[in-house]
Structures are given as C-alpha cells and as structure tokens.
C-alpha cells in the first residue's frame, strides 16, 4: 500500500565515486525513471479555495465514508468527492473538495475532518456547495509533513530522467542543486498511497471502510499520525482541534477500528487492543500476533476478522482471513483461518461477512465463524474496501465505485457504477 520514496540529493560527484570505486563506472548500466518535483502553494490560499467545487471526474479512488445519504470518496492526494446517494441506482456526483494530500475522512454532525498532508482540517459541510474551513491541527500527521509550515504541495512537475546504476546499486542522477522525489519507474503518484479507513457508526458520525486510520468517538478523534503512533485529538471546538496526546502504540500500525470501548489497531505484525475507558489516555490491554502481512481488522461483540495479504511492501507470505474470538477482546484467540487469494478490505452486516479478494468480493454466512459458508462471489476487479448497510453493498475498487443489492446474499445484483476515467466495470 505504501510506496517507498527515496530522497536523493542530485549533484553527485562522479569523480569522487570513481575514486572510491575504481574501474566500476565503465560497467554501469543506464536506465530511466520519472523525476517528480513538488510545486508549493501557500496554505492560506489552498484553504480559502476549499469551497465545494463542482463535481469532477474520478481519477484514483481512495478511502470511502458514508453519512446519511452522502458518500464521501477520497481522490488520492487531491481531495474528496461528495456523492448524493439518495437513489443508489443513480448516485450523483454533487461536489468536490480540493484538499491536496488528502487520504483520510471522518464526519461528526456537519463537520468533516480530513488530512491535508500533515495537517488535520475541520470543515463545515452544512452546505456542501459552500463549505467553510473552520480550523486545523498543524503537523498532526507527522509521517506526511513534506512542506514548510506555511506551504503545501499542490502539484508535481514530472520529467523523464536518465540515471546510471553501477555494480553496487548506487543511482547517479544528473541534476545539480535540487532535492527531488524519485519513485519506482511507472509509479502513478510520487507520494504514498497510504492505507485507509474503518470505523463503526456512532449516532452523530458516519461509517468508514475497514482501512481507516482515524475514527471519531464522542468528543475525540483517534488516529494513526504515523506508522508507530496513536494520537488523540479533542474536537469539542471544531474551530480549534486540540491535540491531547500522541504516543508510541506499536510497530507498523495500519488501521483503526473501535469496538466495546476499545480500539483495535491493525498492524503488519498483529492486532493491538487499546482501552479508551479513559478517553484521553488509551491504554494497551491486549495483543494478537500473526505473521507479517498487511492487516485490516473489523469486529463485533463476539468475533474479530483480520485479512492478511502478501506480495506488498508489508512483506510476509500469508493470504488468509483469520477469525478471532473477541468475547474477551483483551485476550483474543484464533478460531479459524481461511485461505484467500489477495484479501484487502472487509465488513460485517449482522451475520453476513463481505471480504474483498483479488477479483471478487466474497459473501459469507458468518453465523458460525468457525465454519464460514461462502454464499456468493461478486466479480469486481481489484476491490479495495467495502461498506454494507441497508442491503446496499458499496465497493471501492481500482476502476471506481460499485453498488450492489444483497437482499438475497446468494444472488447479489448490480445497482450502479461510477467509473474512474470512464473505465468499464
């Protein structure tokens, strides 16, 4: 999920390299990559322009969040599509919030909380066509503080760049005097496509997917500001989100899910359980370890469900669904493991379990979690996350946003489709 970004200081002295590695340069191989150079704008200008622009085409899907009749769909690093889903058979793209560096979404009452790279923003969405920026907590998402305090990256210039690779693997870039971000050849975006989103519904909040990194509970927002930390923000005053604490909470954290007055933090190594009985001071009360893998987690009062996926920068080799007995959430034990192909997001609706897996969304009867029964497999190319509510299944995938009717879970039927760049389902 996260693409590694190498920060290279160009202007490497070829003479010094040749002195250190005599005879190597004649064996170097020339290659090419794309050089991404950030373009900055003043934060004040960017914030003034978050005002509910007309709907724009979807280019790259990210996190999904629903509240009431609206769907909030992240456009990776660009902003949030607001979709009127009053009629699921005819969803209407209503507005777009231009928020550079946005990946995460949460809504409380009429206040939307979203990241803008390192900053946490609060935005009044009472009128989605004329939204109003209220306040921010600057630098909260410390893992994404890429710009000076008064600026934000709003675009990138892209240039094909040749480089030389010598036997020890050093990349020589023929640019001088600049610091540039260089990604793997062919990467579509210079910044990380961070894992996103999952929370349960509160009376005043909405529902997120299973890959959320922040969730709202009462007067507090809990989030993973960087991959090893948990942060707590008081949102009583939406014009002034106030940092309460941020602390080390475990290695390689990826997702957050609230259940039974606890937070489940999914990591590459397992699931950490934190009690929020004291809302301002989460305390670790349990941990479930598994093999190294990408790891979203969801739960109900009795069981937790974890998908493990290999073949990414998470490492590991497992592709499976683990079911944990969570009646005693602080001492969860493995009930059963189920083989999968490449599972990602998942969700529950009563006794129904939905799991994204490579080219399908699998629908299980989870009445007996120790013996799941596959009811149907819904074809969707590269599904990433799901939300199920009121017999409508929302699936966010590489190709766009799908909706299905699962009134009969053995015969799930298509309702509608919003495409990415006019792609076909």
ABEGO torsion letter per residue (X at the ends): XBBBBBBBBBGBBAAAAAAABBGAAAABBBBBBBBBBBBBBBAAAAAAABAGBBBBBBABBBBBBBBEABBBBBBBGAEBBBBBAABAABBBBABBBBBBGBABBBBBEABBBBBBEABBBBBBAABAABBBBABBBBGABAAABABBAABBBABBBBBBBBBBBBAAGBBBBBBBGBBBBBBBBGBABABBBBBBEBBBBBAABBBBBAABABBBBEABBBBBABAABBBBBBAABAABBBBABBBBAEBGBABBBBBGGBBBBBBAAEBBBBBAABAABBBBABBBBBBBBBBBBBBBAABBBBBBBBGBAAEEABBBBBBBBAABAABBBBABBBBBABBBBBBBBEABBBBBBGABBBBBBAABAABBBBABBBBBBGBABBBBBGGBBBBBBAAEBBBBBAABAABBBBABBBBBGGBBX
